[in-house]
């Protein structure tokens, strides 16, 4: 699935070709996430506040 969203790669994409990561697209009411290696395979979409809480929890670990 390709969309007109602006996708940004994770800053932790690793070495080499830099495709071992996820990409995130921000919209007003949602955050979409996809695998950078297979971007047409599918997209997960979350409400903005839920995604923010998830990332904040990851940063604490």
Order of alpha helices (4+ residues) and beta strands (2+ residues): beta-beta-beta-beta-alpha
